[in-house]
Amino acid sequence: RDFELGGCLADDMGLGKTVQAIAMLTSEREQFGADAFGPTLVVCPMSVTRQWSREIERFAPSLRVHVHHGGERLSGQELADVARSSDVVITSYDIATRDVDTLASVAWDRLLLDEAQDVKNPATKRARALRRLDARRILAMTGTPIENRLDELWAIMDIVNPGLLGSRERFQRTFARPIEVLGDARALERLRAM
């Protein structure tokens, strides 16, 4: 947070990533004041949008929450205004993709991607839409940052900290192929150090 860098919380499933994120949001506001931060956009699978809302209500009832979902959801300027007056806006990956134009008009303090493996393919419409959002800091949360290939790690980290691991082509040439194909321990160590 102090360096305004993004991060990836990659704890295993069931270890409380959601509660850790909620604790981070509340501790920041307690330490620096509620008005020191703009809104946080939580993007998660549709199946956990209500769970996020319940967890915030349970552990941080002082946070102002707006769930942006469903057929009757807000749009345009009305959505932007409600987002700016909220501490946390919760939406799904599909709705964020559909409503990206309005969501991109809000200056988010933080973009929080829950189950971030949903953006492991950088060529998808979903991943491209999320890159359009203006967020000062980004946090990805996933129990599986790498499911099949190192490219998935690059895709998540490129949203969280664009450019940190270089271009996709450079990453494949410098890390993915040497590690996956050749078992290059030095390349793996360089990647870990980064």
N, C-alpha and C positions, 0 to 999 in steps of 0.2 A: 504494500500500500504506500509506504513512504516514498518509494521510487516510481510510483505510478506504473508498475509493471503488472502484466497479467500472470496468472498462475494456473496450475492444474492440480486439483485435489484428487488423487487417484487411490483412495482407500477402497478396500474390498466392499462389496455389497453388505449392507446391514450394520456398518460401523458408525453411522450417524453423520454422513456428509451434509445432509440437509440441516441438521441441528448445528453443526459447526459453522455453516454459512450464516444461519440466522444469528448465532452468537457473534460472529464477526460484524454483521450489520448493526446489531444493538450496541456492541462495545465501542464501535467507531462513533456512534451518535452520543453515547455517554461520555466518551473522552473528549470529543471536539464540539459537541452541541448538535442538536437535531437539524439546525439550518445549515450546517457546514457541508452537507451532501445533497446532491440531486437524487433523483429516483434511481432505483435499481430495477432492471428488467430481468426477470427470471424466465428463461425459455426452457421448457421441459416437455417430456412426452405428455400427450393429452391425459393419459391415465393417472398422472400424478399432480395435475394442476390443483385439484381440490385438496389433495394431501398437503401440498405446500401451504395453502391457505390455512388449513387446520393447524399445521405445525407452527406457523407464525402466530396464530391466535393463541395457541397454548403456551409457547415459550417467549413470545415478544408481543404481547397485546397492545403495546404502545405504538407499534409500527402501523402506519396507514397503508392498507393493502387494497389493490384493485385487481380483480381477476378478469382478464380480457379473453373471453371465450364465449362460444355459443352463437347462435343465429341472431340474438338480440344484442350483440356486443356493440360498443360505441365505435364510431368511426370519425375520420377527419379531425377537424379542430376540437370537437368535443372530447375525443380520445386523447389528443395531445394535451388539452387543458387538465383533464383528470390525471393523466400520467405525471405531469409536472407538479401536481399537488399531492402526489402519493409518495410514500417511502419505497414501496415495492409494487411493481406491476408484474403479474404472473400470466403467462400465456404459453401456448403449445408451439412446437416447431412448425406445424402446418399453418396455424393462424399467424405466426410471426412472418412466415413466408408470404402469405396472402396480403397481410396488412403492412408490409415493409415500408411502403411509401410514407405512411403516417408515422410509424414507429421511428423511421429515420429522421423525422423532423424534430424529434426530442433529443436533447443533449443528455444522455444517460450518464450518471456517475459510474455505474457498473453494469456490465452485461454478465449475467451468471447463466452458464449453459449447463443444465443438469442432464445427466446421461449424454454427455458430449460426444460419445461415439456415434450419435446420430448425424454428425457432420464429418465423418471420417473420409468421405469422398468429396474433395474440394470442387469437383465439377458439377455437383448437383445444384439445382435451383435453390434448395434450402441453404446450403453452405454459401453460395454467392449472395443470397439475400442477407444473411447474418453479417457478412463482411461490410455491408452498406451501413450498418448501424453505427452511430456516433457514440462511443462509450469511452470514458476516460480510462477505465480499467476493466479487464475481462478475467473472469474466473471460470474455468471448465471443471466440471465434476464428473468423474466416471470411475467405475470399478474396473473398466477394461479399456485403457488408453490404446492398447495394442491387442487386437484380436487375431489378426492374420498376418499383417505385414507392417514393417516400420513406416511405410507411407502414411498409415493411419495416425501415427504419432505426429508426423510432420503436419498433417491436415489440421489436427487439433491445435498444435502449437502455433501454426501460422495464423489462426484466428486469434489466439490468446496474445501472442507477441509477434506480430507480422515481421517477417524478415530475419528473426533470430536464428533460424536454422537454414537460412539461405533460400534460394529458389527450389522448387520441387525437383527440377532436373539436377541441380547441384547436390541436393540432399540424396537423391538416388545414386548419383555417381560417387559421392564421397562417403556415404554411410550405408544406405540400404543394400546396394549390391555387394559391397565388400563384406558386410556383416552377414547378410542372409545367404549369399552364394559361396563366399570364400571363408566364412568363419573368422574374419579379421578381428582379432582381439584388440589391436591398437585403435582401429576405427570405432569399435564399441566403447572403448575407454574415452576417446575424444568426444563421442556423443554424450556419454554420461557426464563428462566434465561440463559440457555446454548446458 
